[in-house]
Amino acid sequence: MKKKRNGYLLAGLIITGLMLLLTVIGIFWTPYSPTAMKYGRFQPPTLQHLFGTDNFGRDIFSRVMKGSGTTLAIALSTVSIGAVIGTIVGAVTGYFGGLVDDVLMRLNDALTAFPSFLLALLVVSLVGPGKKYSVILALGLVFIPSFARVMRTEFATLRNRNYITRARLMGASAFRILFIHLLPNTLRVLLPAFTIGFNNAVLAEASMSFLGIGVTPPDASLGYMLSEAQAMLKAGPWYAICTGCTIVLLIFGVGLIGEGLQSANREVS
């Protein structure tokens, strides 16, 4: 069982590492210009064009490399916002409790009760659709409640441990206790939650771009490309297949990392 659990983490790191490498390379270099319309319409995958070309004669593999960067940047930024703010809220409410806990958790429950996708649509409509920062802000707000609830439970569980009691008796400040003593011990919960949130962010960004309210040209994202591919399933099915498989591989790799981390936590506990 130990080898199997470690295998999840290793496989996830390999898949995700390859996807990240492809994305980083795409920032600086692509086989062809992602916007050049000169390679022939609906060319099937070949050694020259690994993913074929689209209806404008653009190289799909080059566009996937660029689009992956946009999708990854949005997903990482989104989950980071949710994780940072959610962790702060969870730390304060879980450690202090009382009125602070009641007020912040009621606000958290209100955000949770509101349909997350509708909340994202509302924020995007207010900030302005088609912009990366509006998608990041909208999805970042959506992810705060889930992180806040998970981290509140963890901080509340750890606050009465003996080493925390000793730190209080020695005169350690609340800030030091929260972020020096407690926070490192919550990483076993935070890191798997981050991987789950990342996958949800990739799917959310893809869904919003697919519906035309996320990233729009000249920026390219995997979700927007999948939306484009829908109109040409008969003429060039490889566009949808290759783009969709890229999204699936990214989610699958990060999901394996999360499963490996959770398995390791269960083994330790």
N, C-alpha and C positions, 0 to 999 in steps of 0.2 A: 504493500500500500504506500510505503514511503516513496518508492521509486515512481509510482504512478502519480502521486501528488506533486513531486518535484517535476515530473514530466509535463504537467499542466503549465507550470510556471516557465519552464524552459521553452516549450513549444510556443507559448504566448510571446515570450521575449524575442524569439527568432522571427516569428511572423510580423510582429509589430515593428521590430528593428528594421526588417527589410522594407516595410511600408514607409517608415520614417526616412530611411535612406533614399528611397525613390522620391519622396516629397522634397527632401533637402536638396537633392540633385536638381529637381525641377525648378527650384528657386533660381538657380544660376545657369542651368543648361537644359535644353530639351532637344530631341532629335530633329524636330522641325519647329517652325514658328507656330504657336497654338492658334494664331489668328490668321495665318496665311491661307487663302482660298485658291490654291493652285495645284492640288494634288489629285484631282479627279473625284467626281461625286460618287459616293457609295462604292468605294473600292473595298472589297472584303479583306480580312486580315491576311497579310503576307509577311515575309521576312523584311520587306522594305517598310511596311506600315503594320506594326504588330497588332494593333487593334482596328485596322482599317481606317476609312475616312468617312466623314459625315455628309450631309446633304449640301454643304457649302464647299466640300473638298478639303476640309481641314483634317489634320492628322489627329485621330482620337487619342492615341497614346500620349502625345504631347499635351493635349488638353486635360487628360486625366492626371498627369503629373502636376500641372498647374492647379487644377481644381482640387486635388488632394490637399495642397498647401492651404488653400482658402478654408476648406472644411475643417482641417486640423486646427488652424489658428482660431476659428470661431469656437470649436468644441473646447479647446484648452482654455481659452479666455472665459468662456461661459462657465465651465465647471470651476475654474479658479475663483471667479466672483462668488459663486454659490458656496464653495468650500470655505473661503476666507471669512465672508460675512456670517455664514451659517455656523462656523466654528466659534467665532466671537460670541454670537448670540447664545449658542449652546453652552459655552464655557461660563458665561455670566449667569445664565439661568440655572444651570446645573450646580454651580458652586454656591451661589448665594441663596437661591430659592426665594421663598417669601413673596412679597409684592412684586419684586422685579421679575420673578419667574411667572407669576400670574399675568402680568401685563404683556410681557414679550411673547409668552406662549399663546395668549389669546390672539394677538396679532398674527402670530405664526399659523394658528389654526384657521384664521380668516383667509389668509393667503392659500392655505392648503385646500380649503373648502371651495375656493373659486377655481373653476376649470382651468388647468394650467395653459392649455392651448389658447383659450379665449383671452387669458391674461397676456400671453405673448402677442396675440393679435392686437390687443388694445394698445400695448406699449409701442409696437411697430407702427401702428396707425398714427399715434401721437408724435413719435419722433420722426417718422418718415420711412416708408418702405423702400427696399432696394439698396439699403446701405448696410455695410458690415457692422458698424458700431450699433445700429439700431437692433439688429438681430442679436448681437452679443448682450446688449443691455436687457432686452426682452427675455431671453432665455436665462440670463444670469439671475434675474429676479425670480424666475420660476423655480430654480434649483435651490434657492436659499432655504425654504422651509424643510425640505428633506434632510439637508445637512444639519440644520439647527436641531431637529428632533433627535437624530442619531447621536450627535455630539453631546446634547443635554443629558441623555441617558448615561453616556460613558463618563462624563464629568461628575454626575451625581453619584455614580457607583464608586468612583475613586476618591472622592473628597474626604471620606472618613477612614482612609487607610492609615496605618500607623506612621508611615513616613511623612504623610501630610500633617498629621497631628504634631509630630516632632518639629516640622518646619514652622508651624504656627507658634509653638512654644519658644522657638529660637528667635522669633520676631520677624520672620520672613513676611514681606508684603503680599497682598492678595495677587498683585500682578506677577510677582515672582513665582508664587505657588501655581498660578494658572498656567503660565507659559514656559516656566522652566522645569517645574516638577511634574505637572499633570499632562501638559500637551504631548510630550514625547511618548507617554504611556498610552495615549489614545490613537497613535498612528496605526496600530494593528486593526483598528476599526475604520479610521479615516481613509487609509489607502485603498482597501477594497471598495469603500463607498465612492471614492474618486473614480475608480475604473468603471463602476456601474454608471455613475453620472456622466462620464465621458461618452460611453456608448449611447446613452439616452440623448446626449447633446448632439451627437452625430446624426442620429435618426431624426431628432427634432429639426435640426438645420436642413437636412435633406427634405423633410416634409414641407417646411415653409418655402424653401426654394422651388420644390416641385409644384406648389400651389401658386407660385409667382409672387409671393410676399416676402421672400428672403433675398438672397444675393441675386442681382441682375447684371447683365452686361454693362460695362466691359469686363467686370470681374467674372470669374468662372468658379463654380463649386460643383461638387459631385451631384448634389440634389438638383441644381438647375440643369446640369447636363442630362440627368435621368429624365427630367421633364421634357427636354428637347427630344430625347430619343423616343418618347412615347408616340410622337407623330410620325415616326418613320420605322415602326416595328416590321412592316412587311418589306420595305425597300432595303433597310439596313439594320437587321436585328442585332448585329454585333455591337452596335452603339450602346443599346440598353444592357446587353449581356455583360460587356466588358466594364461598363460603369457600375452596374449593379454588383458585379463580383468584387470590384474594388472596395465598395462600401461594406460588403459582407466580410471580406477578408480583414479589413480594419477592425470591425466590431468583434469578429471572432478572435483575433489575436489579443485584443485588450481584454475580452471576456475570459480568455484562458489565464491571463495574468491575474485577474481578479479571483478566479477560482483557485489558482495556486496559492495566492495570499490567504484566502479564507481557509483552505485546507491546512496551511502551515499554522494558522492561528488556532484551529481546532486541535492540532497535534500538541501545541505548546500548553493549551489550557487543559 
